[in-house]
Amino acid sequence: MKADDKVRAKANAWLEGNYDEATKAEVRRMLDAQDQTDLVEAFYKDLEFGTGGLRGIMGVGSNRMNIYTVGAATQGLSNYLLRIFKGQSISVAVGHDCRNNSRLFAETVANIFSANGIKVYLFESLRPTPEISFAIRHFGCQSGVIVTASHNPKAYNGYKAYWGDGAQIVAPHDTNIIREVENIKSPDEIKFSPRPEPELIQSIGEDVDSIYLEKVKSVLLTPEAIAQNNDIKIVYTPIHGTGIMLIPRCLKEIGFTNVTVVEEQAVVSGDFPTVVSPNPEEPAALDLAIKKAKEIDADIVMASDPDADRLGIAVKNLKGEWTLVTGNQTAMMFTHYILSRRKETGDLKMNDFMVKTIVTTEMIKRICDKFGVQMVDCYTGFKWIAMEIRKAEGEKRYIGGGEESYGYLPADFVRDKDAVSCCALMAEMAAWTKMKGMTMYEYMLSIYKEFGFSREKGISVVKEGKSGAEEIQQMMKKYRCNPIPQINGSRVVKIKDYQMLSELDVLTGERYMIDFETTSNVLQYFAEDGTKVSVRPSGTEPKIKYYIEVSMPMGDYDKCVEEADRRIKAIAEQFNE
């Protein structure tokens, strides 16, 4: 591949600009290479600072994660903070995960903030994402940054920006910060050299760890179950990530005495040597943990992703075989456990509420309805769950929420997904089910028996390039202009269009407003038999995504799964005709 003039001009600007010599040497190598694919990929565009921050492949170039793209993001955020909080003391918390270059990027971020006169609380080493959210709130910061690419492959790194409530940034700050970042045109505009005042960068670590873990203990609902079954066999894997810093310690402090950490994956490494993808949603990521669980006849397997905000679990089925639990099933179990235990202890209040994203299972709403607790829907992404918590502060009590993609939050002292708290609560749940004389798997089946069976699957259809993007737009237009009348033979009774914030009752023809503050290109179809299909284009990839949920009365679990999978396959084929 040969680079065009525009790409070569951008690369040459890096040769002429105030970049370090190692960076310039790499640019020269790419310019001189016969195959200039690397050059094109590195410079064909700028790495965009989106509403969630930065995420990209590490390397030299305007479209890569490096100290200059991270520096521009931090300088832009600094400029915005200085404008919004003019004349006030400003502080931020900064942390990072286990990835290659994460410490370098975190120190770069801290130096730039301090060079702008902003106080920095910098974690001494890697820490879970939820602890950074907690630290922002604990120190009363105005903002914060975590350097992480979550569960992406090892070539990636990222930069997540938070506001003073410890949540990812939302409107109007998100677009305003993006404009500030885009205004940084040269490394000369980035203040890389920290101020000499040492107090501007304060190292933090154990002092925050201990306070955070004390708050984590507050999510527990049945301490007597832990006391009675503190020796249940737990296998835990951090998948080479930050969970190793706190989760084994947390489990020990709340009373569990028989926790086995997967040694091969306890090695902190941005190369993730034992997995192809460090994602607990991927079955292969739990292979070593399940192997260990079989060796010791464990009760439960728990896995956190590299920045310890997502949780995956595995349990034994009725045949004694290890089976993975989906994100929706985990959310369902958390919901039922939290509500049933709060009701049993008399701690279920009239103003309690839970939150789920619109593509997460409707089982959560059915459970909340049974317990008389409000369930609030929001868009995909944990920043929207955090926004619902913020909106309700002082009026309602948040008692839990989550999303289908393995992210949950059982309390509001953190405002992002929290695998540390969730591991504590999940381990307690395992002890509680044992106290009740059942397994975790049997507990899951009991919920299905009470509320009906539900099965969900996300399907992504890739449409590459400009033509693919146009095709996705046409598909969404077609779904809107020619609404699907039935799904796999069941009549559609309700359609929600989040781009128009409109809900249509198909049976009566009446329309209602959806009470959301912002719009999103998402369509949802609800059928008479309980089927729900959500359709949306991906915001970051050339894909159109379908979230399919089918429901039926609970009978034999395996037969229900077989029938559900048949229906889901038929629905996917129908939507892609």
C-alpha positions as CSV (number, residue, x, y, z in Angstrom):
1,M,0.0,0.0,0.0
2,K,1.2,3.5,-0.8
3,A,0.3,6.6,1.2
4,D,-1.5,9.5,-0.4
5,D,-0.2,13.1,-0.3
6,K,-2.4,14.0,2.7
7,V,-1.0,11.2,4.8
8,R,2.6,11.9,3.8
9,A,2.0,15.6,4.7
10,K,0.8,14.7,8.1
11,A,3.7,12.4,8.7
12,N,6.2,15.0,7.6
13,A,4.6,17.5,10.0
14,W,5.6,15.1,12.8
15,L,9.2,15.2,11.4
16,E,9.3,19.0,11.6
17,G,7.4,19.4,14.8
18,N,8.6,19.3,18.4
19,Y,8.4,15.5,18.8
20,D,11.1,13.3,20.4
21,E,13.8,11.6,18.3
22,A,12.5,8.1,18.8
23,T,9.1,9.1,17.4
24,K,10.7,10.8,14.4
25,A,12.8,7.8,13.7
26,E,9.7,5.6,13.6
27,V,8.0,8.1,11.3
28,R,11.0,8.0,8.9
29,R,10.9,4.2,8.9
30,M,7.2,4.2,7.9
31,L,7.8,6.9,5.2
32,D,10.7,4.9,3.7
33,A,9.0,1.5,3.8
34,Q,8.0,0.0,0.5
35,D,4.7,-1.1,2.0
36,Q,3.3,2.0,3.7
37,T,0.3,0.3,5.3
38,D,1.7,1.2,8.8
39,L,2.1,4.8,7.7
40,V,-1.5,5.1,6.4
41,E,-3.0,3.5,9.4
42,A,-1.0,5.7,11.7
43,F,-1.8,9.0,10.0
44,Y,-4.9,8.8,7.8
45,K,-6.9,10.5,10.6
46,D,-6.6,11.8,14.1
47,L,-7.4,9.6,17.0
48,E,-10.8,11.0,18.0
49,F,-11.5,12.1,21.6
50,G,-15.1,10.9,21.8
51,T,-17.7,11.1,24.6
52,G,-15.9,8.2,26.4
53,G,-12.4,9.6,25.8
54,L,-9.7,7.9,23.7
55,R,-9.2,4.3,22.7
56,G,-6.8,3.0,20.0
57,I,-3.8,1.0,19.1
58,M,-0.5,2.1,20.7
59,G,2.2,3.5,18.5
60,V,3.5,6.5,16.7
61,G,1.1,8.7,14.7
62,S,-1.9,10.9,14.9
63,N,-4.2,7.9,14.9
64,R,-2.4,6.1,17.7
65,M,-2.2,6.1,21.5
66,N,1.0,7.8,22.4
67,I,2.2,10.6,24.8
68,Y,1.2,13.2,22.2
69,T,-2.4,12.1,21.6
70,V,-2.8,11.5,25.4
71,G,-1.1,14.8,26.0
72,A,-3.5,16.7,23.7
73,A,-6.5,15.1,25.4
74,T,-5.2,16.1,28.8
75,Q,-4.3,19.6,27.8
76,G,-7.8,20.0,26.3
77,L,-9.4,18.7,29.5
78,S,-7.2,21.0,31.6
79,N,-8.1,24.0,29.5
80,Y,-11.8,23.2,30.0
81,L,-11.5,22.7,33.7
82,L,-9.6,26.0,34.1
83,R,-12.3,27.7,32.2
84,I,-15.3,26.1,34.0
85,F,-13.7,26.4,37.5
86,K,-12.0,29.7,37.0
87,G,-10.5,31.1,40.2
88,Q,-11.1,27.9,42.1
89,S,-8.8,25.1,43.4
90,I,-9.0,22.2,41.0
91,S,-8.0,18.6,41.6
92,V,-8.2,15.4,39.7
93,A,-7.5,11.7,40.4
94,V,-5.5,9.7,37.9
95,G,-5.1,5.9,37.7
96,H,-4.1,3.2,35.2
97,D,-4.5,-0.5,34.5
98,C,-2.0,-3.2,33.7
99,R,-1.5,-2.5,30.0
100,N,1.8,-1.8,28.3
101,N,2.5,2.0,28.5
102,S,-0.3,2.6,31.0
103,R,2.1,3.9,33.7
104,L,3.9,6.1,31.2
105,F,0.6,7.6,30.0
106,A,-0.7,8.0,33.6
107,E,2.5,9.9,34.6
108,T,2.2,12.0,31.4
109,V,-1.4,12.9,32.3
110,A,-0.4,13.8,35.9
111,N,2.5,15.9,34.7
112,I,0.3,17.9,32.3
113,F,-2.4,18.5,34.8
114,S,0.2,19.7,37.3
115,A,1.9,21.9,34.7
116,N,-1.5,23.6,34.4
117,G,-1.7,24.2,38.1
118,I,-4.1,21.4,38.8
119,K,-3.7,19.2,41.9
120,V,-3.3,15.5,41.0
121,Y,-4.0,12.5,43.2
122,L,-1.9,9.8,41.3
123,F,-2.2,6.2,42.2
124,E,1.2,4.7,43.0
125,S,0.5,1.7,40.7
126,L,-2.2,-0.1,38.8
127,R,-5.7,0.0,40.4
128,P,-9.2,-1.1,39.4
129,T,-11.3,1.4,37.4
130,P,-14.0,1.6,40.1
131,E,-11.5,2.7,42.7
132,I,-10.5,5.7,40.5
133,S,-14.2,6.6,40.4
134,F,-14.3,6.3,44.1
135,A,-11.2,8.4,44.6
136,I,-12.6,11.3,42.6
137,R,-15.6,11.4,44.9
138,H,-13.5,10.7,48.1
139,F,-11.1,13.7,47.4
140,G,-13.8,16.0,46.1
141,C,-12.1,16.3,42.7
142,Q,-13.6,18.1,39.8
143,S,-12.5,15.4,37.3
144,G,-10.3,12.3,36.8
145,V,-8.7,10.0,34.3
146,I,-8.1,6.3,34.1
147,V,-5.7,5.0,31.5
148,T,-7.3,1.7,30.3
149,A,-8.6,0.0,27.3
150,S,-10.8,-2.3,29.5
151,H,-11.0,-5.8,27.8
152,N,-9.6,-4.8,24.4
153,P,-6.7,-6.8,22.8
154,K,-3.2,-6.1,24.0
155,A,-2.3,-3.7,21.2
156,Y,-4.8,-1.2,22.5
157,N,-4.8,1.4,25.3
158,G,-7.3,4.1,26.2
159,Y,-8.2,7.1,28.2
160,K,-11.4,7.5,30.1
161,A,-12.4,10.9,31.5
162,Y,-14.6,11.4,34.5
163,W,-16.5,14.3,36.1
164,G,-16.7,15.3,39.7
165,D,-19.4,12.8,40.6
166,G,-17.1,10.0,39.6
167,A,-19.0,9.1,36.4
168,Q,-17.9,9.2,32.8
169,I,-18.5,12.6,31.3
170,V,-21.9,13.4,29.7
171,A,-23.5,16.4,28.1
172,P,-22.8,19.3,28.0
173,H,-19.3,18.7,29.3
174,D,-18.5,15.9,26.8
175,T,-18.9,17.9,23.6
176,N,-17.3,21.0,25.2
177,I,-14.2,19.0,26.2
178,I,-14.0,17.5,22.7
179,R,-13.9,21.0,21.2
180,E,-11.1,21.9,23.6
181,V,-9.1,18.8,22.6
182,E,-9.6,19.4,18.9
183,N,-8.2,22.9,19.4
184,I,-4.8,21.5,20.3
185,K,-3.0,21.5,17.0
186,S,0.7,21.1,18.0
187,P,2.7,19.5,20.8
188,D,4.0,23.0,21.5
189,E,0.6,23.7,23.0
190,I,0.9,20.9,25.5
191,K,2.5,21.6,28.9
192,F,4.5,18.4,29.3
193,S,6.8,19.7,32.0
194,P,5.3,19.5,35.5
195,R,5.6,22.5,37.9
196,P,8.3,22.3,40.5
197,E,5.9,22.4,43.4
198,P,5.9,18.7,44.6
199,E,2.6,19.0,46.4
200,L,0.8,19.3,43.0
201,I,1.2,15.6,42.5
202,Q,0.3,13.5,45.5
203,S,0.9,9.7,45.4
204,I,-2.0,7.7,46.8
205,G,-2.5,3.9,47.3
206,E,-3.1,2.0,50.5
207,D,-4.7,5.0,52.1
208,V,-7.5,4.9,49.5
209,D,-7.5,1.1,49.1
210,S,-8.5,0.6,52.8
211,I,-11.3,3.2,52.7
212,Y,-12.7,1.9,49.4
213,L,-12.7,-1.7,50.7
214,E,-14.6,-0.6,53.8
215,K,-17.3,0.9,51.5
216,V,-17.3,-2.3,49.5
217,K,-18.2,-4.2,52.6
218,S,-21.4,-2.1,52.9
219,V,-22.9,-3.9,49.8
220,L,-23.1,-7.2,51.8
221,L,-26.6,-8.3,52.7
222,T,-26.2,-11.7,54.5
223,P,-23.0,-11.7,56.6
224,E,-24.3,-14.6,58.6
225,A,-24.1,-16.7,55.4
226,I,-20.4,-15.9,55.1
227,A,-19.8,-16.8,58.7
228,Q,-21.6,-20.1,58.3
229,N,-20.0,-21.0,54.9
230,N,-16.7,-19.1,54.9
231,D,-14.9,-22.1,53.5
232,I,-16.8,-22.4,50.2
233,K,-14.3,-23.0,47.4
234,I,-13.9,-19.9,45.3
235,V,-11.7,-19.7,42.2
236,Y,-10.8,-16.2,41.0
237,T,-8.9,-15.0,38.0
238,P,-7.9,-11.3,37.4
239,I,-6.9,-12.2,33.8
240,H,-3.5,-10.5,34.3
241,G,-5.2,-7.3,35.4
242,T,-5.9,-4.9,38.2
243,G,-8.3,-7.1,40.1
244,I,-5.3,-8.9,41.7
245,M,-4.6,-5.7,43.7
246,L,-7.9,-5.8,45.7
247,I,-10.3,-8.7,45.0
248,P,-8.4,-11.5,46.8
249,R,-7.8,-9.1,49.7
250,C,-11.5,-8.1,49.7
251,L,-12.7,-11.7,49.8
252,K,-10.3,-12.5,52.7
253,E,-11.4,-9.4,54.7
254,I,-15.1,-10.2,54.4
255,G,-14.4,-13.6,55.8
256,F,-13.7,-16.1,53.0
257,T,-10.9,-18.5,53.8
258,N,-10.7,-20.8,50.7
259,V,-10.0,-18.5,47.8
260,T,-7.8,-19.9,45.0
261,V,-6.3,-17.4,42.6
262,V,-5.4,-18.8,39.1
263,E,-1.6,-18.3,39.4
264,E,-0.9,-18.2,35.7
265,Q,-3.3,-15.3,35.3
266,A,-2.3,-13.5,38.5
267,V,0.8,-12.4,36.7
268,V,0.3,-8.7,35.9
269,S,1.0,-8.3,32.2
270,G,-0.2,-6.1,29.4
271,D,0.7,-8.9,27.0
272,F,-2.1,-11.1,28.5
273,P,0.0,-14.2,27.8
274,T,-2.6,-16.9,28.6
275,V,-5.5,-15.6,26.6
276,V,-6.3,-14.3,23.1
277,S,-8.8,-11.8,24.5
278,P,-8.7,-10.7,28.2
279,N,-12.5,-10.5,28.3
280,P,-14.6,-12.5,30.8
281,E,-17.4,-12.5,28.1
282,E,-15.2,-14.8,26.1
283,P,-15.4,-18.5,27.2
284,A,-11.7,-19.1,26.5
285,A,-10.7,-16.4,29.0
286,L,-12.1,-18.6,31.8
287,D,-10.6,-21.9,30.6
288,L,-7.8,-21.9,33.2
289,A,-10.1,-20.9,36.0
290,I,-12.5,-23.7,35.2
291,K,-9.7,-26.2,34.9
292,K,-8.6,-25.2,38.4
293,A,-12.2,-25.3,39.6
294,K,-12.5,-28.9,38.4
295,E,-9.2,-29.8,40.2
296,I,-10.4,-28.6,43.6
297,D,-14.2,-29.1,43.1
298,A,-14.9,-25.4,43.6
299,D,-18.3,-23.9,44.3
300,I,-17.9,-20.9,42.0
301,V,-15.6,-19.3,39.5
302,M,-15.2,-15.5,39.2
303,A,-13.2,-13.5,36.7
304,S,-12.7,-9.8,36.3
305,D,-11.4,-8.1,33.2
306,P,-8.1,-6.2,33.1
307,D,-9.4,-3.0,34.7
308,A,-11.7,-4.9,37.1
309,D,-15.0,-3.3,36.1
310,R,-16.6,-6.3,34.5
311,L,-17.4,-9.6,36.2
312,G,-17.9,-13.1,34.6
313,I,-18.8,-16.2,36.5
314,A,-19.2,-19.9,36.0
315,V,-21.1,-22.4,38.1
316,K,-21.8,-26.2,38.1
317,N,-25.1,-27.3,36.5
318,L,-27.3,-30.2,37.7
319,K,-25.0,-32.7,36.1
320,G,-21.9,-31.3,37.9
321,E,-20.6,-29.7,34.6
322,W,-19.1,-26.2,34.7
323,T,-21.2,-23.8,32.7
324,L,-20.7,-20.1,32.0
325,V,-23.4,-17.6,33.2
326,T,-24.3,-14.9,30.8
327,G,-24.2,-11.2,31.6
328,N,-28.0,-11.0,31.6
329,Q,-28.3,-14.0,33.9
330,T,-25.8,-12.5,36.3
331,A,-27.7,-9.2,36.3
332,M,-31.0,-11.2,36.9
333,M,-29.4,-13.0,39.9
334,F,-28.0,-9.9,41.4
335,T,-31.4,-8.2,41.1
336,H,-33.4,-11.0,42.7
337,Y,-30.8,-11.5,45.5
338,I,-30.7,-7.8,46.4
339,L,-34.4,-7.3,46.4
340,S,-35.3,-10.6,48.2
341,R,-32.7,-10.0,50.9
342,R,-33.7,-6.4,51.4
343,K,-37.3,-7.4,51.7
344,E,-36.5,-10.2,54.2
345,T,-34.5,-7.8,56.4
346,G,-37.0,-5.0,56.2
347,D,-34.7,-2.8,54.3
348,L,-36.8,-2.3,51.1
349,K,-38.0,1.3,50.9
350,M,-40.7,3.0,48.9
351,N,-38.1,5.3,47.2
352,D,-35.7,2.5,46.2
353,F,-34.9,2.1,42.5
354,M,-32.8,0.0,40.1
355,V,-31.4,0.8,36.7
356,K,-30.8,-1.2,33.6
357,T,-29.9,-0.4,30.0
358,I,-32.6,-0.7,27.3
359,V,-30.9,-3.7,25.7
360,T,-30.6,-5.6,29.0
361,T,-33.1,-8.4,29.8
362,E,-36.6,-7.5,30.7
363,M,-36.4,-10.1,33.5
364,I,-35.1,-7.4,35.7
365,K,-38.2,-5.3,35.2
366,R,-40.4,-8.3,36.0
367,I,-38.5,-9.0,39.2
368,C,-38.6,-5.3,40.2
369,D,-42.4,-5.2,39.5
370,K,-42.9,-8.2,41.8
371,F,-41.1,-6.5,44.6
372,G,-42.8,-3.1,44.0
373,V,-39.5,-1.4,43.2
374,Q,-39.1,1.1,40.4
375,M,-36.9,0.0,37.5
376,V,-35.5,2.8,35.3
377,D,-34.3,2.2,31.7
378,C,-31.4,4.1,30.2
379,Y,-29.2,4.0,27.1
380,T,-26.3,1.5,26.6
381,G,-23.2,2.5,28.6
382,F,-22.6,2.9,32.3
383,K,-22.4,6.7,32.1
384,W,-26.2,6.7,31.6
385,I,-26.8,4.5,34.7
386,A,-24.6,7.0,36.6
387,M,-26.7,9.9,35.3
388,E,-29.9,8.3,36.6
389,I,-28.2,7.9,40.0
390,R,-27.2,11.6,40.0
391,K,-30.7,12.7,38.9
392,A,-32.3,10.9,41.8
393,E,-29.9,12.0,44.5
394,G,-31.7,13.3,47.6
395,E,-35.0,11.9,46.4
396,K,-34.6,8.2,45.8
397,R,-32.2,5.4,46.9
398,Y,-30.3,3.5,44.3
399,I,-29.9,-0.2,45.2
400,G,-28.4,-1.7,42.1
401,G,-28.2,-1.8,38.4
402,G,-26.3,-3.2,35.4
403,E,-26.1,-4.1,31.8
404,E,-25.9,-7.2,29.7
405,S,-22.2,-6.8,28.9
406,Y,-21.1,-8.0,32.3
407,G,-21.1,-4.7,34.1
408,Y,-22.9,-4.2,37.4
409,L,-23.0,-1.7,40.3
410,P,-24.6,-2.6,43.6
411,A,-24.1,0.7,45.4
412,D,-23.7,4.4,44.6
413,F,-20.3,5.2,46.3
414,V,-18.8,4.3,42.9
415,R,-20.3,5.6,39.6
416,D,-19.0,3.1,37.1
417,K,-19.1,-0.7,36.8
418,D,-17.5,-2.3,39.9
419,A,-16.2,-5.9,39.8
420,V,-14.6,-5.5,43.2
421,S,-18.0,-4.9,44.9
422,C,-19.7,-7.5,42.6
423,C,-17.2,-10.2,43.5
424,A,-17.9,-9.6,47.2
425,L,-21.6,-9.7,46.7
426,M,-21.4,-12.7,44.3
427,A,-19.3,-14.7,46.8
428,E,-21.8,-13.9,49.5
429,M,-24.6,-15.1,47.2
430,A,-22.8,-18.4,46.8
431,A,-22.5,-18.7,50.6
432,W,-26.2,-17.8,51.0
433,T,-27.4,-20.4,48.4
434,K,-25.3,-23.0,50.2
435,M,-26.9,-22.0,53.5
436,K,-30.3,-22.4,51.8
437,G,-29.3,-25.9,50.6
438,M,-29.0,-25.2,46.9
439,T,-26.4,-24.4,44.4
440,M,-26.0,-21.2,42.4
441,Y,-27.3,-23.0,39.4
442,E,-30.4,-24.1,41.2
443,Y,-30.9,-20.6,42.5
444,M,-30.9,-19.3,38.9
445,L,-33.4,-22.0,37.9
446,S,-35.7,-21.0,40.8
447,I,-35.8,-17.4,39.5
448,Y,-36.8,-18.7,36.0
449,K,-39.5,-20.9,37.6
450,E,-40.9,-17.9,39.4
451,F,-40.7,-15.3,36.7
452,G,-40.6,-17.3,33.4
453,F,-37.8,-18.3,31.2
454,S,-35.8,-15.7,29.2
455,R,-32.8,-16.0,26.9
456,E,-30.9,-13.3,25.2
457,K,-28.3,-13.0,22.5
458,G,-26.4,-10.1,20.9
459,I,-25.6,-10.4,17.2
460,S,-23.4,-8.1,15.2
461,V,-23.5,-7.9,11.4
462,V,-20.4,-6.3,9.9
463,K,-20.8,-3.9,7.0
464,E,-17.3,-2.7,6.0
465,G,-16.3,0.6,4.4
466,K,-18.3,3.6,3.1
467,S,-20.8,1.4,1.3
468,G,-21.3,-0.6,4.5
469,A,-22.0,2.5,6.5
470,E,-24.5,3.6,3.9
471,E,-26.2,0.2,3.9
472,I,-26.6,0.3,7.7
473,Q,-28.2,3.8,7.4
474,Q,-30.6,2.3,4.8
475,M,-31.4,-0.6,7.0
476,M,-32.3,1.6,9.9
477,K,-34.4,3.8,7.5
478,K,-36.2,0.7,6.2
479,Y,-37.0,-0.5,9.8
480,R,-38.5,2.9,10.5
481,C,-40.5,3.4,7.3
482,N,-41.7,-0.2,7.0
483,P,-42.2,-1.4,10.6
484,I,-42.0,-5.2,11.0
485,P,-45.5,-6.5,11.7
486,Q,-44.5,-9.8,13.3
487,I,-41.4,-11.4,14.8
488,N,-41.1,-15.1,14.1
489,G,-44.9,-15.3,13.8
490,S,-45.8,-13.3,16.9
491,R,-47.5,-10.0,16.4
492,V,-45.5,-6.8,17.2
493,V,-47.5,-4.8,19.8
494,K,-45.1,-2.0,20.7
495,I,-42.3,-0.1,18.9
496,K,-39.9,2.3,20.6
497,D,-37.9,4.7,18.5
498,Y,-35.2,6.4,20.6
499,Q,-34.2,8.7,17.7
500,M,-37.7,10.2,17.8
501,L,-38.2,9.5,21.5
502,S,-41.5,8.0,20.5
503,E,-43.3,4.8,21.7
504,L,-46.1,3.4,19.4
505,D,-48.8,1.1,20.8
506,V,-49.4,-0.9,17.6
507,L,-52.7,-2.2,18.8
508,T,-54.3,1.2,19.5
509,G,-52.2,3.4,17.2
510,E,-51.5,5.7,20.1
511,R,-48.1,7.3,20.5
512,Y,-46.3,8.3,23.7
513,M,-43.2,10.3,24.4
514,I,-40.2,8.5,25.8
515,D,-38.9,10.5,28.8
516,F,-35.2,10.5,27.9
517,E,-33.1,13.7,27.8
518,T,-31.2,12.8,24.6
519,T,-31.9,10.8,21.4
520,S,-30.1,7.7,20.1
521,N,-30.4,5.8,16.9
522,V,-32.0,2.7,18.4
523,L,-35.2,0.9,17.5
524,Q,-37.0,-1.7,19.7
525,Y,-39.7,-4.1,18.8
526,F,-41.9,-5.9,21.4
527,A,-44.0,-8.9,20.3
528,E,-47.0,-10.5,21.8
529,D,-45.1,-13.6,23.0
530,G,-42.6,-11.5,25.0
531,T,-39.9,-11.3,22.3
532,K,-37.9,-8.1,22.3
533,V,-35.5,-7.1,19.5
534,S,-33.3,-4.0,19.8
535,V,-31.5,-2.7,16.7
536,R,-28.8,-0.1,16.6
537,P,-25.7,0.8,14.6
538,S,-22.4,0.5,16.5
539,G,-21.0,3.9,17.5
540,T,-17.4,2.8,17.0
541,E,-17.3,-0.1,14.5
542,P,-18.8,-0.9,11.1
543,K,-21.6,-3.0,12.5
544,I,-25.3,-3.1,13.0
545,K,-26.2,-4.7,16.3
546,Y,-29.2,-6.8,17.2
547,Y,-30.1,-7.7,20.8
548,I,-32.7,-10.5,20.8
549,E,-34.6,-11.6,23.8
550,V,-37.2,-14.4,23.8
551,S,-39.4,-15.5,26.6
552,M,-41.6,-18.5,27.4
553,P,-43.0,-20.4,30.4
554,M,-40.3,-22.2,32.4
555,G,-40.2,-26.0,31.9
556,D,-37.2,-28.2,31.5
557,Y,-34.3,-25.8,31.4
558,D,-32.3,-27.5,28.6
559,K,-35.3,-27.8,26.4
560,C,-36.2,-24.1,27.0
561,V,-32.6,-23.2,25.9
562,E,-32.9,-25.4,22.8
563,E,-36.2,-23.8,21.8
564,A,-35.0,-20.3,22.6
565,D,-31.9,-20.8,20.5
566,R,-34.1,-22.0,17.6
567,R,-36.3,-18.9,17.9
568,I,-33.3,-16.5,18.1
569,K,-31.8,-18.0,15.0
570,A,-35.1,-17.6,13.1
571,I,-35.4,-14.0,14.3
572,A,-31.9,-13.1,13.3
573,E,-32.5,-14.5,9.8
574,Q,-35.8,-12.6,9.6
575,F,-34.2,-9.2,10.4
576,N,-31.3,-9.8,7.9
577,E,-33.5,-10.8,5.0
